[in-house]
Amino acid sequence: MAADALRGRTPAAALDAAPPRRATLDESDPAAPPRKNGELVFAEVWESRVFGLTMALHAAGAFEWEEFRQRLIGEIAAWERQHERREAEWSYYACWLRAFEDLLADKNLCRTAAVDVRVRELAARPQGHDH
């Protein structure tokens, strides 16, 4: 239904036309975000930002929550097939980011090439200027 509403419109117009929605973040779900004492846990600022962007775009009607959730579960499973979970490089939000980027590209909400250019620009900034 939301996908039909997005067809033929620019991403901004599609988001403006969609009614706000809420995602359910079930703590027992395989894609549930890390929590400590019931509160969401973010190790880095970028994690909270990508979480917020994801939730905002879902609430704006850009995609169905189940659609993102399945992508996230797939990213986590792919990581687990290639690694052992106790390795230091494990990052729940790295999987979240890959799922989110894939979804944005598939929905044509953000061109991958544009993201790549912006990532390079931000990576070239001096230390401490990452905001």
C-alpha positions in Angstrom: 0.0 0.0 0.0 2.7 2.5 1.0 4.8 1.5 -2.0 1.8 2.3 -4.3 1.6 5.7 -2.7 5.2 6.3 -3.5 5.1 5.3 -7.1 5.3 8.2 -9.6 6.1 10.8 -7.0 9.4 12.4 -6.0 10.6 11.1 -2.6 9.8 14.4 -0.9 6.3 14.5 -2.3 5.6 10.9 -1.4 6.8 11.5 2.2 4.6 14.7 2.5 1.6 12.7 1.4 2.0 9.8 3.7 0.3 9.6 7.2 2.7 9.3 10.2 3.2 5.7 11.5 5.0 4.1 14.4 7.3 1.1 14.4 7.1 -1.6 17.0 10.6 -2.3 18.5 9.8 -5.6 20.2 12.7 -6.4 22.6 12.4 -10.2 21.8 12.6 -9.7 18.1 15.8 -10.9 16.3 16.2 -7.4 14.9 15.6 -5.6 18.3 18.0 -2.8 19.0 20.5 -3.2 21.9 19.2 -2.0 25.3 20.5 -1.5 28.8 18.0 -1.2 31.6 15.3 -0.9 29.0 16.8 2.1 27.2 18.3 2.0 23.7 22.1 1.9 23.7 24.2 3.7 21.2 28.0 3.4 21.3 28.6 6.2 18.7 26.7 9.3 17.7 26.2 8.1 14.2 24.3 5.1 15.5 21.7 7.3 17.1 21.5 9.4 14.0 20.9 6.5 11.6 18.4 5.1 14.1 16.5 8.4 14.1 16.6 8.8 10.3 15.2 5.3 9.9 12.4 5.9 12.4 11.6 9.3 10.9 11.4 8.0 7.3 9.2 5.1 8.5 6.9 7.4 10.4 6.7 9.6 7.3 5.5 6.6 5.3 8.6 6.0 3.2 8.5 2.2 3.9 6.8 -0.5 5.9 8.5 -1.4 9.1 8.4 -5.1 8.3 10.2 -4.4 5.1 13.1 -2.8 7.0 13.0 -5.4 9.7 13.4 -8.2 7.3 16.4 -6.5 5.7 18.0 -6.0 9.1 17.5 -9.6 10.0 19.1 -10.6 6.7 22.1 -8.3 7.3 22.6 -9.7 10.8 22.4 -13.3 9.4 24.8 -12.5 6.6 27.3 -11.1 9.2 26.9 -14.1 11.4 27.5 -16.5 8.4 30.8 -14.7 7.8 32.0 -14.1 11.4 31.8 -15.3 14.9 29.5 -13.0 16.9 32.1 -12.5 19.7 34.5 -10.8 17.4 35.3 -7.2 18.2 34.1 -5.9 14.9 30.5 -6.9 15.5 28.3 -3.8 15.3 24.5 -4.1 15.4 24.2 -0.6 14.0 26.6 -1.4 11.1 24.1 -4.1 10.1 21.3 -1.5 10.7 23.1 1.0 8.4 23.6 -1.5 5.6 19.9 -2.5 5.7 18.8 1.1 5.8 21.1 2.1 2.9 19.9 -0.8 0.8 16.3 0.1 1.5 16.8 3.8 0.6 18.5 2.7 -2.7 15.8 0.2 -3.5 13.0 2.7 -2.8 14.9 5.3 -4.9 14.9 7.7 -1.9 18.6 8.2 -2.0 21.0 7.5 -4.8 23.9 5.3 -3.8 26.4 7.4 -5.8 25.3 10.5 -3.9 25.8 8.8 -0.6 29.2 7.6 -1.6 30.3 11.1 -2.6 29.1 12.5 0.7 30.8 9.8 2.7 34.1 10.6 1.0 33.6 14.3 1.7 32.9 13.7 5.4 35.7 11.2 5.8 38.2 13.8 4.4 37.3 16.3 7.2 39.8 16.8 10.0 39.4 14.9 13.2 36.7 16.5 15.5 34.7 18.0 12.6 32.4 15.0 12.1 29.1 16.9 12.8 
